[in-house]
């Protein structure tokens, strides 16, 4: 079992920045991949960014350059730095971790709301 707790969401003006944190209940290097997804009202959940166990990062094409995923093994935390935020970035942001053993299992956090508005 893995528990993921997101934090750092909130209200920010267009052009502003936020850093989301995802604290995991176990060693994040045990995950085959960890990442961030988001879901806006009336839309499906979509990929934002992922980071593999070996540190390879992947981003949604539309977000690359504004968002950066990183991790801190000492804190068992995955981060999402979001810059130049736009109103269309408004969504609930979810942390995800995939554990490869004994069976491939996905875990999700409860989500954190990000609202970009003036």
ABEGO torsion letter per residue (X at the ends): XBBBBBBGBEBBBBGBBBBBBBBBABBAAABABBBBBBBBBGBBBBBABBBBAAGBBBBBAAABGABBBBBBAAAGBBBBBBBGBBAAABBBBBBBBBBAOABBBBBBBAEBBBBBBX
